[in-house]
Amino acid sequence: MQIEPAAIEDARAIADIHVEAWRTAYRSIVSNDYLDTLSVDEKASVWREAITRGVPQLLVARVENAIVGWIASGACRDEGAKDDEGEIWALYVKPACWSKGVGRQLWCQAREYLIAQGCKTVRLWVLADNAQAIGFYQAMGFACQSKTPQEFFLNGQSLWELCYARTLIDD
């Protein structure tokens, strides 16, 4: 497996994984109506723009030249975040490749990037009902920072998310 920065021509594959992973991971969490309306074309446009801007930093995992996962990271977007706090904005792996080390390798590379950017800690937000993702993040050393889940609305549906964090440099 090769981990490398995303190129503009990777936007469509990134979008394919984004939509497929959402439809698989969130089928029992997010309304089917919303999941069924997700557009690969719209996501590709968003990721093409992000790659062009360079924000967030976007890494892809390739196996035999096919993209099987990606991670977006950068400065923490939370209100009041310090300059030395990073964030995993998103991490998605092709469902057929779940539990095969792709997410772990993507995380390790993003971690190195965040350290090089001067970050000391990293946060992420995860849906409270996404037990698989929570298990992965806990295995990567993240701990829940939320005393109570935070509510947000997606297409009129109330959802809950939790903040997880960890230090970037192990003692």
C-alpha positions in Angstrom: 0.0 0.0 0.0 1.2 3.5 -0.9 0.1 6.6 1.0 0.5 9.9 -0.9 -0.9 13.3 -1.3 -4.1 13.5 -3.4 -3.8 14.8 -6.9 -6.6 16.6 -8.7 -7.3 13.5 -10.8 -8.0 11.6 -7.6 -11.1 13.7 -6.8 -13.6 11.3 -8.4 -12.2 8.2 -6.7 -12.2 10.1 -3.4 -15.8 11.0 -3.9 -16.8 7.4 -4.9 -15.3 6.2 -1.6 -16.9 9.0 0.3 -20.4 8.2 -0.9 -20.0 4.4 -0.7 -18.6 4.6 2.9 -21.4 6.9 4.0 -24.1 4.6 2.5 -22.5 1.6 4.1 -21.5 2.9 7.6 -24.4 5.2 8.2 -27.3 3.2 6.7 -28.8 2.5 10.1 -27.9 6.0 11.5 -28.7 8.5 8.8 -32.0 8.6 7.0 -32.1 6.4 3.8 -33.6 9.4 1.9 -30.5 11.5 2.6 -28.1 8.7 1.9 -29.8 7.9 -1.4 -29.4 11.5 -2.6 -25.7 11.7 -2.0 -24.0 12.6 -5.3 -20.6 11.5 -6.4 -20.4 14.4 -8.8 -21.1 16.9 -6.1 -18.6 15.3 -3.7 -16.0 15.2 -6.5 -16.4 18.9 -7.1 -15.9 19.6 -3.4 -12.8 17.4 -3.2 -11.4 18.8 -6.4 -11.6 22.3 -4.9 -10.0 21.2 -1.6 -7.1 19.6 -3.5 -6.6 22.7 -5.5 -6.6 24.9 -2.3 -4.5 22.5 -0.3 -6.9 22.7 2.6 -7.4 20.3 4.2 -4.3 18.2 3.6 -5.7 15.2 1.8 -3.8 11.8 1.6 -4.9 8.8 -0.4 -4.1 5.1 0.1 -3.4 3.2 -3.1 -3.3 -0.5 -3.7 -2.2 -1.6 -7.1 -2.8 2.0 -8.3 -6.5 2.0 -7.1 -7.5 4.4 -4.3 -8.9 2.4 -1.4 -9.1 5.2 1.3 -8.3 8.7 2.2 -7.9 11.1 5.1 -8.3 14.8 5.4 -6.5 16.7 8.2 -5.5 20.2 9.1 -5.9 22.9 11.7 -8.7 22.3 14.2 -11.9 24.1 13.1 -13.5 24.1 16.6 -14.3 27.5 18.1 -11.6 28.5 20.5 -9.1 25.9 19.2 -5.4 26.7 19.9 -2.9 27.1 17.1 -1.2 23.8 18.1 -4.5 21.7 17.8 -5.0 19.7 14.7 -8.1 17.9 13.4 -8.9 14.8 11.4 -11.6 16.3 9.2 -12.6 13.0 7.6 -11.3 9.5 7.2 -13.0 7.0 4.8 -12.0 3.6 3.5 -13.7 1.6 0.8 -16.0 -0.8 2.7 -14.4 -3.9 1.0 -11.1 -2.8 2.6 -12.3 -2.2 6.2 -10.3 -3.8 8.9 -7.3 -4.4 6.6 -5.0 -1.7 8.0 -5.8 1.0 5.5 -7.2 3.4 8.1 -4.3 2.8 10.4 -1.8 3.6 7.8 -3.6 6.8 6.7 -3.9 7.9 10.3 -0.1 7.3 10.9 0.8 9.5 7.8 -1.7 12.2 8.8 -0.3 12.2 12.3 3.2 12.8 10.9 1.9 15.7 8.9 0.1 17.3 11.9 3.3 17.0 14.0 5.3 18.6 11.2 2.7 21.5 11.2 3.4 22.1 15.0 0.3 20.4 16.3 0.6 18.8 19.8 -3.0 17.4 20.0 -5.6 16.3 17.5 -9.4 16.1 17.6 -12.1 14.6 15.5 -15.9 14.4 15.6 -17.7 11.1 15.2 -21.3 10.1 15.1 -22.2 8.8 18.6 -24.0 5.8 17.0 -21.0 4.8 14.8 -19.6 2.1 17.1 -17.2 0.8 14.4 -15.5 4.1 13.9 -15.4 4.8 17.7 -13.7 1.4 18.2 -11.1 2.3 15.5 -10.3 5.7 16.9 -10.0 4.2 20.4 -7.6 1.7 19.1 -5.6 4.6 17.6 -5.3 6.2 21.1 -8.2 8.6 20.9 -10.3 9.2 24.0 -13.7 10.7 24.2 -13.7 14.4 25.3 -17.5 14.9 25.3 -19.4 14.7 28.5 -22.5 14.7 26.4 -23.0 14.3 22.7 -23.5 17.4 20.6 -26.6 17.6 18.5 -26.6 18.7 14.9 -29.1 18.5 12.1 -28.5 16.8 8.7 -31.3 17.3 6.2 -33.8 17.9 9.1 -32.7 14.8 11.0 -31.3 15.2 14.5 -28.0 13.4 15.0 -25.5 13.3 17.8 -21.7 13.4 17.6 -18.8 13.1 20.1 -15.5 14.7 20.2 -12.4 12.5 20.5 -8.8 13.7 21.0 -5.3 12.5 21.7 -1.8 13.9 22.0 0.3 13.5 18.9 3.7 12.9 20.5 3.8 9.8 22.7 5.7 10.2 25.9 
